[in-house]
Amino acid sequence: MKIETFKVKQYNSTYKHILVVDGKPVLITKGGNRMAKCIEYLTNKDVDISDGKIKKVLDEIMEENKNE
């Protein structure tokens, strides 16, 4: 599983952090701290993800990569 992050300037707004797994954009977050927690969660570290939608997406990614 190849994990990359990009910091993109949104038009007339702040920067957004994009999480890319295996070349597919998966998640967009505002803050770098939340992005770091998501990456730690994907690398099987014990991290508390408080947002249910984000946790659901990350669990789906982990299941896809577990089967490979």
Jmol script that loads the backbone (N, CA, C; Angstrom):
load data "model"
ATOM      1  N   MET A   1       0.851  -1.168   0.000  1.00  0.00           N
ATOM      2  CA  MET A   1       0.000   0.000   0.000  1.00  0.00           C
ATOM      3  C   MET A   1       0.901   1.235   0.000  1.00  0.00           C
ATOM      4  N   LYS A   2       0.763   2.032  -1.030  1.00  0.00           N
ATOM      5  CA  LYS A   2       1.544   3.260  -1.162  1.00  0.00           C
ATOM      6  C   LYS A   2       0.688   4.438  -0.733  1.00  0.00           C
ATOM      7  N   ILE A   3       1.143   5.168   0.289  1.00  0.00           N
ATOM      8  CA  ILE A   3       0.394   6.292   0.842  1.00  0.00           C
ATOM      9  C   ILE A   3       1.139   7.583   0.528  1.00  0.00           C
ATOM     10  N   GLU A   4       0.422   8.540  -0.064  1.00  0.00           N
ATOM     11  CA  GLU A   4       0.987   9.856  -0.370  1.00  0.00           C
ATOM     12  C   GLU A   4       0.028  10.930   0.125  1.00  0.00           C
ATOM     13  N   THR A   5       0.574  12.098   0.439  1.00  0.00           N
ATOM     14  CA  THR A   5      -0.262  13.234   0.809  1.00  0.00           C
ATOM     15  C   THR A   5       0.151  14.446  -0.023  1.00  0.00           C
ATOM     16  N   PHE A   6      -0.826  15.267  -0.333  1.00  0.00           N
ATOM     17  CA  PHE A   6      -0.589  16.494  -1.079  1.00  0.00           C
ATOM     18  C   PHE A   6      -1.289  17.637  -0.367  1.00  0.00           C
ATOM     19  N   LYS A   7      -0.668  18.795  -0.424  1.00  0.00           N
ATOM     20  CA  LYS A   7      -1.259  20.004   0.133  1.00  0.00           C
ATOM     21  C   LYS A   7      -1.639  20.893  -1.049  1.00  0.00           C
ATOM     22  N   VAL A   8      -2.948  21.155  -1.187  1.00  0.00           N
ATOM     23  CA  VAL A   8      -3.466  21.852  -2.357  1.00  0.00           C
ATOM     24  C   VAL A   8      -4.164  23.127  -1.920  1.00  0.00           C
ATOM     25  N   LYS A   9      -3.884  24.208  -2.610  1.00  0.00           N
ATOM     26  CA  LYS A   9      -4.543  25.484  -2.339  1.00  0.00           C
ATOM     27  C   LYS A   9      -5.894  25.482  -3.015  1.00  0.00           C
ATOM     28  N   GLN A  10      -6.936  25.666  -2.233  1.00  0.00           N
ATOM     29  CA  GLN A  10      -8.275  25.749  -2.787  1.00  0.00           C
ATOM     30  C   GLN A  10      -8.525  27.197  -3.213  1.00  0.00           C
ATOM     31  N   TYR A  11      -9.295  27.378  -4.267  1.00  0.00           N
ATOM     32  CA  TYR A  11      -9.536  28.712  -4.807  1.00  0.00           C
ATOM     33  C   TYR A  11     -10.171  29.616  -3.750  1.00  0.00           C
ATOM     34  N   ASN A  12      -9.539  30.762  -3.471  1.00  0.00           N
ATOM     35  CA  ASN A  12     -10.005  31.738  -2.480  1.00  0.00           C
ATOM     36  C   ASN A  12     -10.268  31.132  -1.105  1.00  0.00           C
ATOM     37  N   SER A  13      -9.472  30.174  -0.727  1.00  0.00           N
ATOM     38  CA  SER A  13      -9.675  29.530   0.571  1.00  0.00           C
ATOM     39  C   SER A  13      -8.326  29.058   1.102  1.00  0.00           C
ATOM     40  N   THR A  14      -8.388  28.229   2.112  1.00  0.00           N
ATOM     41  CA  THR A  14      -7.178  27.716   2.741  1.00  0.00           C
ATOM     42  C   THR A  14      -6.685  26.478   2.003  1.00  0.00           C
ATOM     43  N   TYR A  15      -5.588  25.927   2.493  1.00  0.00           N
ATOM     44  CA  TYR A  15      -5.036  24.704   1.928  1.00  0.00           C
ATOM     45  C   TYR A  15      -5.824  23.498   2.432  1.00  0.00           C
ATOM     46  N   LYS A  16      -5.932  22.491   1.586  1.00  0.00           N
ATOM     47  CA  LYS A  16      -6.550  21.217   1.943  1.00  0.00           C
ATOM     48  C   LYS A  16      -5.501  20.129   1.775  1.00  0.00           C
ATOM     49  N   HIS A  17      -5.567  19.109   2.621  1.00  0.00           N
ATOM     50  CA  HIS A  17      -4.656  17.972   2.566  1.00  0.00           C
ATOM     51  C   HIS A  17      -5.390  16.807   1.923  1.00  0.00           C
ATOM     52  N   ILE A  18      -4.768  16.214   0.907  1.00  0.00           N
ATOM     53  CA  ILE A  18      -5.383  15.110   0.180  1.00  0.00           C
ATOM     54  C   ILE A  18      -4.579  13.848   0.449  1.00  0.00           C
ATOM     55  N   LEU A  19      -5.274  12.783   0.835  1.00  0.00           N
ATOM     56  CA  LEU A  19      -4.654  11.483   1.080  1.00  0.00           C
ATOM     57  C   LEU A  19      -4.870  10.617  -0.153  1.00  0.00           C
ATOM     58  N   VAL A  20      -3.770  10.117  -0.707  1.00  0.00           N
ATOM     59  CA  VAL A  20      -3.807   9.280  -1.897  1.00  0.00           C
ATOM     60  C   VAL A  20      -3.249   7.918  -1.535  1.00  0.00           C
ATOM     61  N   VAL A  21      -4.044   6.867  -1.797  1.00  0.00           N
ATOM     62  CA  VAL A  21      -3.613   5.500  -1.515  1.00  0.00           C
ATOM     63  C   VAL A  21      -3.577   4.746  -2.833  1.00  0.00           C
ATOM     64  N   ASP A  22      -2.409   4.229  -3.177  1.00  0.00           N
ATOM     65  CA  ASP A  22      -2.201   3.480  -4.419  1.00  0.00           C
ATOM     66  C   ASP A  22      -2.646   4.281  -5.652  1.00  0.00           C
ATOM     67  N   GLY A  23      -2.360   5.579  -5.662  1.00  0.00           N
ATOM     68  CA  GLY A  23      -2.669   6.421  -6.801  1.00  0.00           C
ATOM     69  C   GLY A  23      -4.111   6.881  -6.899  1.00  0.00           C
ATOM     70  N   LYS A  24      -4.930   6.575  -5.894  1.00  0.00           N
ATOM     71  CA  LYS A  24      -6.345   6.946  -5.924  1.00  0.00           C
ATOM     72  C   LYS A  24      -6.626   7.925  -4.783  1.00  0.00           C
ATOM     73  N   PRO A  25      -7.105   9.150  -5.072  1.00  0.00           N
ATOM     74  CA  PRO A  25      -7.424  10.091  -3.990  1.00  0.00           C
ATOM     75  C   PRO A  25      -8.593   9.556  -3.170  1.00  0.00           C
ATOM     76  N   VAL A  26      -8.401   9.556  -1.855  1.00  0.00           N
ATOM     77  CA  VAL A  26      -9.364   8.899  -0.980  1.00  0.00           C
ATOM     78  C   VAL A  26     -10.015   9.874  -0.014  1.00  0.00           C
ATOM     79  N   LEU A  27      -9.261  10.829   0.497  1.00  0.00           N
ATOM     80  CA  LEU A  27      -9.732  11.623   1.610  1.00  0.00           C
ATOM     81  C   LEU A  27      -9.194  13.047   1.509  1.00  0.00           C
ATOM     82  N   ILE A  28     -10.017  14.015   1.878  1.00  0.00           N
ATOM     83  CA  ILE A  28      -9.597  15.416   1.932  1.00  0.00           C
ATOM     84  C   ILE A  28      -9.861  15.925   3.344  1.00  0.00           C
ATOM     85  N   THR A  29      -8.851  16.511   3.968  1.00  0.00           N
ATOM     86  CA  THR A  29      -9.012  17.074   5.306  1.00  0.00           C
ATOM     87  C   THR A  29      -8.492  18.508   5.313  1.00  0.00           C
ATOM     88  N   LYS A  30      -8.951  19.266   6.299  1.00  0.00           N
ATOM     89  CA  LYS A  30      -8.473  20.637   6.467  1.00  0.00           C
ATOM     90  C   LYS A  30      -7.101  20.662   7.122  1.00  0.00           C
ATOM     91  N   GLY A  31      -6.963  19.924   8.214  1.00  0.00           N
ATOM     92  CA  GLY A  31      -5.771  20.049   9.025  1.00  0.00           C
ATOM     93  C   GLY A  31      -4.755  18.946   8.831  1.00  0.00           C
ATOM     94  N   GLY A  32      -3.512  19.289   9.067  1.00  0.00           N
ATOM     95  CA  GLY A  32      -2.427  18.328   8.967  1.00  0.00           C
ATOM     96  C   GLY A  32      -2.436  17.312  10.092  1.00  0.00           C
ATOM     97  N   ASN A  33      -2.912  17.718  11.276  1.00  0.00           N
ATOM     98  CA  ASN A  33      -2.951  16.776  12.398  1.00  0.00           C
ATOM     99  C   ASN A  33      -3.923  15.638  12.135  1.00  0.00           C
ATOM    100  N   ARG A  34      -5.075  15.954  11.580  1.00  0.00           N
ATOM    101  CA  ARG A  34      -6.051  14.904  11.257  1.00  0.00           C
ATOM    102  C   ARG A  34      -5.494  13.991  10.167  1.00  0.00           C
ATOM    103  N   MET A  35      -4.785  14.559   9.198  1.00  0.00           N
ATOM    104  CA  MET A  35      -4.178  13.751   8.143  1.00  0.00           C
ATOM    105  C   MET A  35      -3.137  12.802   8.727  1.00  0.00           C
ATOM    106  N   ALA A  36      -2.348  13.296   9.669  1.00  0.00           N
ATOM    107  CA  ALA A  36      -1.339  12.451  10.310  1.00  0.00           C
ATOM    108  C   ALA A  36      -1.994  11.297  11.066  1.00  0.00           C
ATOM    109  N   LYS A  37      -3.110  11.563  11.738  1.00  0.00           N
ATOM    110  CA  LYS A  37      -3.824  10.493  12.438  1.00  0.00           C
ATOM    111  C   LYS A  37      -4.366   9.462  11.465  1.00  0.00           C
ATOM    112  N   CYS A  38      -4.847   9.902  10.322  1.00  0.00           N
ATOM    113  CA  CYS A  38      -5.365   8.973   9.307  1.00  0.00           C
ATOM    114  C   CYS A  38      -4.255   8.072   8.779  1.00  0.00           C
ATOM    115  N   ILE A  39      -3.084   8.639   8.553  1.00  0.00           N
ATOM    116  CA  ILE A  39      -1.950   7.847   8.065  1.00  0.00           C
ATOM    117  C   ILE A  39      -1.522   6.837   9.124  1.00  0.00           C
ATOM    118  N   GLU A  40      -1.477   7.260  10.386  1.00  0.00           N
ATOM    119  CA  GLU A  40      -1.126   6.340  11.464  1.00  0.00           C
ATOM    120  C   GLU A  40      -2.147   5.213  11.577  1.00  0.00           C
ATOM    121  N   TYR A  41      -3.423   5.520  11.389  1.00  0.00           N
ATOM    122  CA  TYR A  41      -4.476   4.512  11.441  1.00  0.00           C
ATOM    123  C   TYR A  41      -4.303   3.493  10.319  1.00  0.00           C
ATOM    124  N   LEU A  42      -3.933   3.967   9.123  1.00  0.00           N
ATOM    125  CA  LEU A  42      -3.727   3.060   7.997  1.00  0.00           C
ATOM    126  C   LEU A  42      -2.499   2.178   8.175  1.00  0.00           C
ATOM    127  N   THR A  43      -1.535   2.625   8.966  1.00  0.00           N
ATOM    128  CA  THR A  43      -0.333   1.822   9.207  1.00  0.00           C
ATOM    129  C   THR A  43      -0.457   0.978  10.473  1.00  0.00           C
ATOM    130  N   ASN A  44      -1.705   0.729  10.889  1.00  0.00           N
ATOM    131  CA  ASN A  44      -2.037  -0.183  11.997  1.00  0.00           C
ATOM    132  C   ASN A  44      -1.517   0.272  13.352  1.00  0.00           C
ATOM    133  N   LYS A  45      -1.482   1.561  13.577  1.00  0.00           N
ATOM    134  CA  LYS A  45      -1.143   2.070  14.897  1.00  0.00           C
ATOM    135  C   LYS A  45      -2.434   2.373  15.646  1.00  0.00           C
ATOM    136  N   ASP A  46      -2.382   2.319  16.956  1.00  0.00           N
ATOM    137  CA  ASP A  46      -3.559   2.521  17.792  1.00  0.00           C
ATOM    138  C   ASP A  46      -3.839   4.022  17.926  1.00  0.00           C
ATOM    139  N   VAL A  47      -4.740   4.528  17.083  1.00  0.00           N
ATOM    140  CA  VAL A  47      -5.090   5.946  17.060  1.00  0.00           C
ATOM    141  C   VAL A  47      -6.602   6.062  17.122  1.00  0.00           C
ATOM    142  N   ASP A  48      -7.083   7.044  17.870  1.00  0.00           N
ATOM    143  CA  ASP A  48      -8.520   7.273  17.981  1.00  0.00           C
ATOM    144  C   ASP A  48      -8.971   8.234  16.887  1.00  0.00           C
ATOM    145  N   ILE A  49      -9.816   7.744  15.975  1.00  0.00           N
ATOM    146  CA  ILE A  49     -10.408   8.572  14.929  1.00  0.00           C
ATOM    147  C   ILE A  49     -11.823   8.902  15.376  1.00  0.00           C
ATOM    148  N   SER A  50     -12.082  10.175  15.671  1.00  0.00           N
ATOM    149  CA  SER A  50     -13.375  10.551  16.229  1.00  0.00           C
ATOM    150  C   SER A  50     -14.451  10.745  15.162  1.00  0.00           C
ATOM    151  N   ASP A  51     -14.062  11.007  13.931  1.00  0.00           N
ATOM    152  CA  ASP A  51     -15.020  11.232  12.851  1.00  0.00           C
ATOM    153  C   ASP A  51     -15.420   9.884  12.238  1.00  0.00           C
ATOM    154  N   GLY A  52     -16.693   9.552  12.329  1.00  0.00           N
ATOM    155  CA  GLY A  52     -17.181   8.260  11.863  1.00  0.00           C
ATOM    156  C   GLY A  52     -17.071   8.070  10.363  1.00  0.00           C
ATOM    157  N   LYS A  53     -17.296   9.139   9.577  1.00  0.00           N
ATOM    158  CA  LYS A  53     -17.212   9.032   8.124  1.00  0.00           C
ATOM    159  C   LYS A  53     -15.784   8.734   7.677  1.00  0.00           C
ATOM    160  N   ILE A  54     -14.832   9.409   8.290  1.00  0.00           N
ATOM    161  CA  ILE A  54     -13.431   9.180   7.945  1.00  0.00           C
ATOM    162  C   ILE A  54     -13.029   7.765   8.335  1.00  0.00           C
ATOM    163  N   LYS A  55     -13.440   7.330   9.517  1.00  0.00           N
ATOM    164  CA  LYS A  55     -13.078   5.981   9.978  1.00  0.00           C
ATOM    165  C   LYS A  55     -13.653   4.916   9.047  1.00  0.00           C
ATOM    166  N   LYS A  56     -14.862   5.129   8.558  1.00  0.00           N
ATOM    167  CA  LYS A  56     -15.496   4.178   7.647  1.00  0.00           C
ATOM    168  C   LYS A  56     -14.694   4.060   6.346  1.00  0.00           C
ATOM    169  N   VAL A  57     -14.267   5.201   5.798  1.00  0.00           N
ATOM    170  CA  VAL A  57     -13.478   5.201   4.565  1.00  0.00           C
ATOM    171  C   VAL A  57     -12.144   4.494   4.788  1.00  0.00           C
ATOM    172  N   LEU A  58     -11.493   4.787   5.911  1.00  0.00           N
ATOM    173  CA  LEU A  58     -10.203   4.167   6.199  1.00  0.00           C
ATOM    174  C   LEU A  58     -10.334   2.664   6.414  1.00  0.00           C
ATOM    175  N   ASP A  59     -11.416   2.226   7.056  1.00  0.00           N
ATOM    176  CA  ASP A  59     -11.648   0.793   7.244  1.00  0.00           C
ATOM    177  C   ASP A  59     -11.853   0.085   5.909  1.00  0.00           C
ATOM    178  N   GLU A  60     -12.554   0.730   4.971  1.00  0.00           N
ATOM    179  CA  GLU A  60     -12.748   0.145   3.647  1.00  0.00           C
ATOM    180  C   GLU A  60     -11.412  -0.011   2.917  1.00  0.00           C
ATOM    181  N   ILE A  61     -10.545   0.972   3.041  1.00  0.00           N
ATOM    182  CA  ILE A  61      -9.228   0.900   2.404  1.00  0.00           C
ATOM    183  C   ILE A  61      -8.413  -0.229   3.001  1.00  0.00           C
ATOM    184  N   MET A  62      -8.464  -0.362   4.320  1.00  0.00           N
ATOM    185  CA  MET A  62      -7.707  -1.423   4.983  1.00  0.00           C
ATOM    186  C   MET A  62      -8.215  -2.803   4.564  1.00  0.00           C
ATOM    187  N   GLU A  63      -9.523  -2.958   4.401  1.00  0.00           N
ATOM    188  CA  GLU A  63     -10.083  -4.240   3.970  1.00  0.00           C
ATOM    189  C   GLU A  63      -9.652  -4.569   2.538  1.00  0.00           C
ATOM    190  N   GLU A  64      -9.657  -3.570   1.654  1.00  0.00           N
ATOM    191  CA  GLU A  64      -9.221  -3.797   0.267  1.00  0.00           C
ATOM    192  C   GLU A  64      -7.774  -4.239   0.221  1.00  0.00           C
ATOM    193  N   ASN A  65      -6.924  -3.623   1.029  1.00  0.00           N
ATOM    194  CA  ASN A  65      -5.500  -3.954   1.004  1.00  0.00           C
ATOM    195  C   ASN A  65      -5.181  -5.216   1.781  1.00  0.00           C
ATOM    196  N   LYS A  66      -6.052  -5.623   2.678  1.00  0.00           N
ATOM    197  CA  LYS A  66      -5.836  -6.851   3.419  1.00  0.00           C
ATOM    198  C   LYS A  66      -5.992  -8.056   2.495  1.00  0.00           C
ATOM    199  N   ASN A  67      -6.895  -7.963   1.523  1.00  0.00           N
ATOM    200  CA  ASN A  67      -7.168  -9.059   0.603  1.00  0.00           C
ATOM    201  C   ASN A  67      -6.071  -9.233  -0.434  1.00  0.00           C
ATOM    202  N   GLU A  68      -5.247  -8.230  -0.641  1.00  0.00           N
ATOM    203  CA  GLU A  68      -4.197  -8.312  -1.666  1.00  0.00           C
ATOM    204  C   GLU A  68      -2.984  -9.036  -1.180  1.00  0.00           C
TER     205      GLU A  68
END
end "model"
wireframe off; spacefill off
backbone 0.3
color backbone group
